[in-house]
Amino acid sequence: MEDESVSVAAVSSVGQNAIAIDFESPADFSARPGQFVKLVAEVGGERESRFYTISSSDVADTFEVTVEIDPDGALGPVLADLDADDELTVSGPYGSAYYEDEPRAVVLAGGPGVGPAVGIARRALADDNEAAIVYRDDDPIREAALADLEAEGITVHRLDTDDDITAATSDVLTHADGEQVFVYGFADFLDAATTAIDAADGDPDGAKVENFG
């Protein structure tokens, strides 16, 4: 899908300076949890765009993205003001670090990586598969979604930014056949996550990793 105008189905708050946007899925749109789309809007006569990962379990009728709003950013305030039936230009999906029906998904998420973590865990549940999440952030978002996942049996570890994630990673890695590790976050978190995977006798090279910058 390239630069297609897509209608907003709903916008909801999911934490401080964070929203979930549901879009109506175009007829030809196909994507998996963990992939991302590009949102584009005209701001002051300039074309502004940012990438956001899919946090819904599927994209059959609608698809959801999780957006952390920078009040001083160019695009964030525009997204925060969206209402149902507004339209935005969307392209994608992009990315190769996504859920592919693995029987167990372990997601290590730093900051905005919680978006794909929620999407993958939701899809794993829908597929009667297993999932676990290690989420590190000083200002956590998607708490309601994480609580719902826990109620359905998903293990969720919440950590502060300065916390070592090794113990939590060791707890959720089972080394069972078909277990797939996913890592989403910025570069410093990726370094911490791959170190933790290695310390837990996992395979850092086998992880599906998406670097947010």
N, C-alpha and C positions, 0 to 999 in steps of 0.2 A: 504494500500500500504506500503510495507516494503522494504526499501533500494533499490529503483528502480532507474535506470539511466534514467534521464529525460533531453530532449534537451531544450536549451534556445531559445525562439522565438525572444525576444527583450530585450534590456536594455536601460533605459532612466533615465536621471537626473530628480529628483523631489524636489531639494532643495540642500542647502549646505551639502555636505557629506551625501547625501541620493539618493538612486536609486529605481526604480521600475523594477523588473525582471519579465518578462512574460515567463512561461514555457509551452511547449506543454503538454497537458493533456493526460496521459495514458488512454487506452480504459476503464479500470476498475476504474478510479478515480472518486470519488464523494465527494464533500465537500460543506459547506455552508459558507457564509461570517461571519467572527467572529471566525471560526476555524483556526488552525495553522498547519504548516508543519515543519519538521526538515530538514534543508539543511546540507549536509555533504560533506567535501572535504579533500583530503590529503594535508597537509601542512608540509613541511620539514620531510616527512616520518611519520607524526602523523595524526591521524584521528581527525579532528576538526568539531564540529557541533554546530548549533544554531537554535532556533525556531523563525519563522516569521509568522505573521497572514496574512490571505488571504485578499487582498484589491480589488479583482475583483468582479463583480456582480454575476458571475457564473463561472463554470469550464468546460463548455461543450467542448470547443476546446483548450483553453489555460486558465491558471490561473496566477494571479499576486500576488506578495508579495512586500511589501514596506520594504526597508532595510536602516537603518541608519548606516553609515560606520564609524567605529572607525579606524582612520589611523594607530593606534598602536596596533590594535587587531590582533588576529591570523587569523580569517576567513574573516573579513571585506575587507581587501585589495584584497583578492582572488576574492570575489564576485564583487568588483568594476572593476576588469579587465575582467569580462566575456563578451563575444560577442555572437551574434546569432550563433546557431549551436554548441556551446560548450555544454558539458554535465555535470550534477551534480547529485549526489545521493540525493534522496528525499524520505522521509517516512511521513506517516500521512494519513488523517488528525487527529488531536487531539483536545480536548477541548469540553466542553459542553455549553459554553456561546456564542451561535450563533443565528443568525436570523432564525426564523421559521415561516415566512409569517405573522408576526404580522401586524395589520393594521396601527399602528403608532410605530415607533422606535425612541427613544430618546437616543443618544449616548454621554456619557461623556468620553472624551479622554484626557489622559495626555501623552505628549511626543509621543512615538511610537504608542500609542493607536489610532493615527489618521489613521493608516493603516486599521484596521477593521472598523473604523468609516466611511471611504470612501466606503469600500466594502458594508457595510450594507445599507448606504444611496443610493448607486447605485442600489442595488437590490430592495429596497423599491420603488424607482421610476419605475423600470422595471415592478414591480408588481402592479403599480397604487396605492401604499400605501403611507403613509406620513412618514417623518423623520425629525429630527433636531439634530444638533451637537453642543456640547460645547467642545471646544478644547483649552487646556492650554499648552503653550510651549514658552519659550523665543526665540527659534530659529525654527519657524514654517516651516514645509515642506508640500508638497502636495497642495500648494497654487492654482495651475491651476485646479486641480481636485475639490477643495473646491469652487472655483469661478464658475466652470461649474455646480456644484450642486446648488449653490445659484441662478444661472440663470434659473434653472429648478424649483425653488420655495422652496428649502430646506433652513431652517433657520440655519445659522452658526454663533456662537459666538466665536471669537478668543480672548484669554486672555493671559497675561503674567504669568510666573510661580508663582509670588508672589500675583497675584490677587485672591480675594475671588470669588468662582464660584457660590455662593448662588443666587445672583440676576439673573444670566444667566440661572441657573437651574430652578428657579421659572418661568422664561419667557417661557421656552420650555415645561414644564410639563403642560398638559391639564387635566389629570386625566380622560380622556375618556376611555370607555370600549375598551379593547384590546391594550391599550398603554403599551409598554414594555420598560423599562430602561435598558441600557447596560453600563457597566463601564469597561474601559480598561486603564491600566497604572501601574506604580509602586506603592508600598505600601503607600507612603505618599499621593499620589494623590487619591488612593482608600479611604483613611480616609477622605480627604476633600470632595470627591464626595458623600460618604454615609451621611456625616453630612449635606451637601447641599440638598440632596434628602429629608432627614427628615425635615429640615427647610422649605422645599417647600410643606410640607404635603404629600409627597410621601411615598413609602414603600421601605426602603433600603433592607429589607430582600427579597423582590420580584425581585430585580434587578439581571440581569445576569452579573456576575463579573469575570474578568480575571486579575489575579495578575501577572505582569511581573517580579516580584522579589523585 
